[in-house]
Amino acid sequence: MNFDSLPFTLRQMQYALAVAETLNFRRAAERCAVAQPSLSSQLAALEEALGVQLFERSHGGVRLTPAGGPLLARMRQIAAASRELTLEAAAFRDPFAGSLRLGVIPTLAPYLLPFLVPSLREAFPNLMPLWTEDRTDTLVAALQRGELEGAMLALEADLGDLVTHALGRDPFLLCLPTSHPLAASSAPLRVEKLEDERLLLLEDGHCLRNQALSACGTTRIEELGYRATSLPTLVQMVASGAGITLLPQLAAATEASRAQVILRPLAKPVPYRTLALVWRRGCYAEQALRRIAEVSSRTFQAHESFPKA
């Protein structure tokens, strides 16, 4: 390739992406820490080099042209690859220094991070994990686009061809209102005994919803129309007597302490979800991610809230 023939620069593409995200030249210039006339002239040079107009400029604002949409999407990929190149070079210098972008699902984050983050800080004092909390499908897409290096989620979800490192099993517990007939005993309960019970679940999009349904197997259970947005809301609905639910053990003690509910173990074979750290194949940070997975697994197994083998 004749690199001298490239008619535009990475900096010009970064300016274009800033305008696309803000739809405002002044705010884009502020974000890029340049004067607005300089940003405008560089964008004009980029459009001239490409031979197409990327933006429509008017008193009403800025909008993308038909060519701007797909071309800026490609520039976004190039910018992400450039950032990964920089990070990969840093990882060769020291894979356990700098920042690392990690995702975590909402049914793990508030129960996992408070005790995991200190362990990671102790094990990797020069590494700064930057956590993003979101649903599994959103995190998987971010991993595949190179916007995250790794994510902590459940293996039972659809993860495509991501590399997975299992951290441990998180069994399900039955969560009942205190007035429920099944709350009178603390003995492990067979899932079949839940026949015709009213089951409360998270809203569509949460992988825990599908895992809870799978745990019930072929047992005939009435799934209520209400869909909770979070585990705290779900448990409060159980406390009100609206129904019952299944909670992962990692979250159960915390949520049960905030509501008038009873937790009851399920009989063997106990349904569970498998917690894991995942990343895309060929990720520059794989060495660091494998070590983080090892430390995380040991931390989980040692923590009082995590199920013991």
ZIKA-V624236 format. One record per backbone hydrogen bond with DSSP energy under -1.0 kcal/mol. NH is the residue of the N-H (numbers start at 0). CO is the residue of the C=O. Records with the same first field share a line. If there is no record, write none. Layout:
# ZIKA-V624236
NH->CO  CO
This chain:
# ZIKA-V624236
2->0
4->1
5->2
12->8
13->9
14->10
15->11
16->12
17->13
18->14
19->15
20->16
21->17
22->18
27->23
28->24
29->25
30->26
31->27
33->28
38->34
39->35
40->36
41->37
42->38
43->39
44->40
45->41
46->42
47->43
48->44
49->45
50->46
51->46
55->62
57->60
60->57
62->55
64->53
68->64
70->66
71->67
72->68
73->69
74->70
75->71
76->72
77->73
78->74
79->75
80->76
81->77
82->78
83->79
84->80
85->81
86->82
87->83
88->84
89->85
90->86
91->87
92->88
93->89
96->93
97->125
99->127
101->129
102->149
103->131
104->151
107->104
108->104
110->107
111->107
112->108
115->111
116->112
119->115
120->116
121->117
122->118
123->119
126->123
127->97
129->99
131->101
133->103
138->134
139->135
140->136
141->137
142->138
143->139
144->140
145->142
146->141
148->100
149->100
150->277
151->102
152->275
154->273
156->153
161->158
162->278
164->276
166->274
167->274
169->272
171->270
172->246
173->263
174->244
175->261
179->176
182->179
183->180
188->264
192->189
193->190
194->191
195->219
196->193
198->221
199->243
202->227
205->202
208->205
210->206
211->207
212->208
213->209
214->210
215->211
216->213
218->215
221->196
223->198
227->200
233->229
234->230
235->231
236->232
237->233
238->234
239->235
240->237
241->236
243->197
244->174
246->172
248->170
250->247
251->247
254->250
255->251
256->252
257->254
260->258
261->175
263->173
266->188
272->169
274->167
275->152
276->164
277->150
278->162
282->279
285->282
288->284
289->285
290->286
291->287
292->288
293->289
294->290
295->291
296->292
297->293
298->294
299->295
300->296
301->297
302->298
305->302
